[in-house]
Amino acid sequence: MEIERIRALLEAVAQGTLSVDAALEALRDLPFQDLGFAQIDHHRALRKGFPEVVFCQGKTPEQVAEIVVRLAERGRVLATRATEAHYEAVRARLPQAVYHPQARAITVGAPPPAPEQPYGVVLAAGTADIPVAEEAALTARMMGVRVETRYDVGVAGLHRLLVHLPLLHGAKAIVVVAGMEGALPSVVGGLVRCPVIGVPTSVGYGAHLGGLAPLLAILNSCAPGVVVTNIDNGFGAGYCMALIVQGALSRE
């Protein structure tokens, strides 16, 4: 049925009864691939500018491998929250797949070339926050954005952050990953003019409540321009940062 709809659209374009723009608009809802256990959205790149990303947590290695293989037939792939077992299943079918252990992610295909300007920055308050920060950085890079990273620059030693002010002032968006009390996004938000995307992590002691304390702290930030993702959501933050940087690129 989807092939017939696409054929009808193409014939209408060829006959001049439908504009190319109108055909593209119609294709935004076409099509998906039914694997039984998953419905793969192959046209997400057309609608959103980036292909569907695979969230591996909760999926079996075999399910992840099948989804990644189908997506890889059409372009580059990013799979997040992946274990080594997920990766081994994917690599058995796609030897070119790469595992990024710190980001806990699998990629197939190289990131597109990224221009030097504009760029985004990912900061991690502490070393324990790096896995979430790496997920954010990898996501944005796979979307074709230049990303600079600076880690272990939390408020316990603010001088470690301040030496990077020139870099921060040149960024179009900054992801700030912080566990414990979640203070760093507010500090950064008070220093720069670009959007700051705070990511609370589940790293901390008991009263930290598995990330709830920094989540509420960032939500209550008095620094303008600070927004927050869900706990440990490096992917969401990296995706949002990439959209902001790409928007800046389109205006330049």
C-alpha positions in Angstrom: 0.0 0.0 0.0 2.8 2.4 0.8 4.5 1.7 -2.5 1.2 2.5 -4.3 0.9 5.8 -2.5 4.5 6.8 -3.3 4.0 5.8 -6.9 0.9 7.9 -7.1 2.7 10.9 -5.6 5.6 10.5 -8.1 3.3 10.2 -11.0 1.5 13.3 -10.0 4.8 15.2 -9.7 5.8 13.9 -13.1 2.5 15.0 -14.7 2.8 18.4 -13.1 -0.4 18.1 -11.1 1.4 18.1 -7.8 4.3 20.3 -6.8 7.6 18.9 -5.4 7.0 20.7 -2.1 3.5 19.3 -1.8 4.8 15.8 -2.5 7.5 16.2 0.2 4.9 17.3 2.7 2.8 14.2 1.9 5.8 12.0 2.4 6.4 13.2 5.9 4.0 10.6 7.3 5.4 7.7 5.1 6.2 4.9 5.9 7.2 2.7 8.8 8.5 -0.9 8.8 6.7 -3.5 11.0 9.0 -6.0 12.6 6.4 -7.3 15.0 8.2 -6.2 18.1 9.1 -2.8 16.7 7.7 -0.3 14.2 10.7 1.4 12.6 10.0 5.0 11.5 12.1 5.3 8.3 10.9 8.8 7.5 11.9 10.4 10.8 14.9 12.0 9.1 12.6 13.7 6.6 10.3 15.0 9.4 12.9 15.7 12.1 16.2 16.1 10.3 17.8 13.0 12.0 16.9 9.3 11.7 15.2 7.3 14.5 17.5 6.6 17.4 17.4 3.2 19.1 17.0 3.1 22.8 18.5 -0.3 23.7 17.7 -0.5 27.4 15.0 -3.1 27.9 15.5 -4.6 24.5 17.2 -8.0 23.9 20.4 -8.0 21.9 18.7 -9.8 19.1 16.0 -7.1 18.9 18.5 -4.3 18.9 20.6 -6.0 16.2 17.5 -6.4 13.9 16.4 -2.8 14.4 20.0 -1.4 13.8 20.5 -3.6 10.7 17.2 -2.3 9.1 18.1 1.3 9.9 21.6 0.9 8.6 20.3 0.0 5.2 19.2 3.6 4.9 22.0 5.5 6.6 23.9 6.1 9.8 22.6 4.8 13.1 22.8 5.8 16.7 21.8 3.4 19.5 21.8 4.6 23.1 22.0 2.9 26.5 23.7 -0.1 24.9 25.5 -2.8 26.7 28.4 -4.9 25.3 25.9 -7.7 24.7 23.9 -5.4 22.5 27.0 -4.4 20.7 28.2 -8.0 20.1 24.9 -8.9 18.6 25.0 -5.9 16.3 28.7 -6.4 15.3 27.9 -10.0 14.3 25.7 -8.6 11.6 27.4 -5.3 11.0 31.2 -5.6 11.5 31.6 -1.8 10.9 29.6 -1.0 14.0 31.5 0.9 16.7 30.9 0.7 20.5 31.5 3.8 22.6 31.8 2.4 26.1 31.8 5.7 28.0 28.7 7.0 26.1 27.2 3.5 26.3 26.2 3.8 22.7 26.6 2.1 19.3 27.1 3.9 16.0 27.0 2.7 12.5 28.5 5.1 9.9 30.6 8.2 10.5 29.2 11.5 11.7 28.8 14.0 8.9 31.5 16.7 8.6 30.9 19.5 11.1 31.8 23.1 10.5 34.1 24.8 12.9 31.5 27.5 13.6 29.0 27.5 15.2 29.6 24.9 17.9 28.2 23.6 21.2 29.9 22.7 24.5 29.3 19.8 26.9 30.4 20.3 30.5 30.4 17.6 33.2 30.5 18.7 36.9 32.3 15.6 38.0 34.1 12.6 36.5 31.2 10.4 37.6 28.9 12.4 35.3 31.0 11.7 32.2 28.9 8.8 30.8 25.9 11.1 30.5 28.0 13.9 29.1 29.5 11.6 26.5 26.1 10.4 25.4 25.2 14.1 24.8 28.4 14.8 23.0 28.1 11.8 20.8 24.5 12.5 19.9 25.3 16.0 18.8 28.3 14.9 16.8 26.2 12.3 15.0 23.9 15.1 14.0 26.8 17.0 12.3 27.6 19.5 15.1 31.1 20.4 16.4 31.2 19.7 20.1 33.8 20.7 22.6 33.9 18.9 26.0 35.3 19.9 29.4 34.9 17.6 32.3 35.3 17.7 36.1 34.7 21.5 36.2 32.1 21.5 39.1 31.5 24.2 41.7 33.8 22.5 44.3 36.6 24.1 42.4 35.1 26.9 40.3 38.5 28.1 39.0 38.5 24.9 36.8 35.5 26.3 35.0 36.5 29.9 34.7 39.6 29.1 32.6 37.2 28.0 29.9 35.2 31.2 29.7 36.4 32.2 26.2 35.2 28.8 24.9 31.9 29.1 26.7 31.3 32.6 25.4 31.7 31.4 21.8 29.2 28.6 22.1 25.7 28.7 20.7 24.4 26.2 23.3 25.9 24.5 26.3 24.9 21.2 27.9 25.8 21.1 31.6 25.7 17.6 33.3 25.6 17.7 37.1 24.8 15.3 39.9 25.0 15.9 43.6 23.3 19.3 44.3 23.0 20.3 40.6 24.5 23.8 41.0 26.7 24.0 37.9 24.0 24.7 35.3 22.9 27.8 37.3 26.5 29.0 37.5 27.1 28.6 33.8 23.7 30.2 33.0 24.8 33.3 34.9 28.0 33.6 32.8 26.9 33.1 29.2 24.2 34.5 26.8 23.4 31.2 25.0 20.9 28.6 26.1 22.1 26.2 28.9 20.6 22.7 29.0 21.0 21.2 32.4 21.1 17.4 32.8 20.7 16.1 36.4 22.4 12.7 36.9 21.7 9.9 39.3 25.1 10.3 40.9 25.0 11.3 44.5 24.4 10.4 48.2 21.1 9.4 49.8 19.4 12.8 50.1 20.2 13.3 46.4 17.3 10.9 45.8 18.7 9.3 42.7 18.8 12.6 40.8 15.6 14.2 42.0 17.5 16.8 44.1 19.6 18.2 41.2 16.5 18.0 38.9 14.6 20.3 41.3 17.6 22.5 41.8 18.0 23.1 38.0 14.2 23.6 37.6 14.4 26.3 40.2 17.4 28.0 38.7 17.2 31.8 38.9 19.7 32.1 36.0 17.8 33.0 32.8 18.2 30.8 29.8 18.5 27.5 31.8 16.3 24.6 30.9 16.4 21.0 32.2 16.0 17.5 30.8 15.0 14.3 32.6 17.5 12.6 34.9 20.5 11.1 33.0 19.0 12.1 29.7 22.2 12.9 27.8 20.6 12.0 24.5 17.8 14.5 24.9 20.2 17.2 25.8 22.6 16.5 23.0 19.8 16.4 20.5 18.4 19.7 21.7 21.8 21.4 21.6 22.4 20.2 18.0 19.1 21.7 16.9 20.0 25.0 18.5 23.5 25.0 16.9 22.1 24.0 13.5 19.5 26.8 13.8 22.3 29.2 14.4 24.1 27.8 11.3 21.1 28.3 9.1 20.9 32.0 10.1 24.5 32.7 9.3 
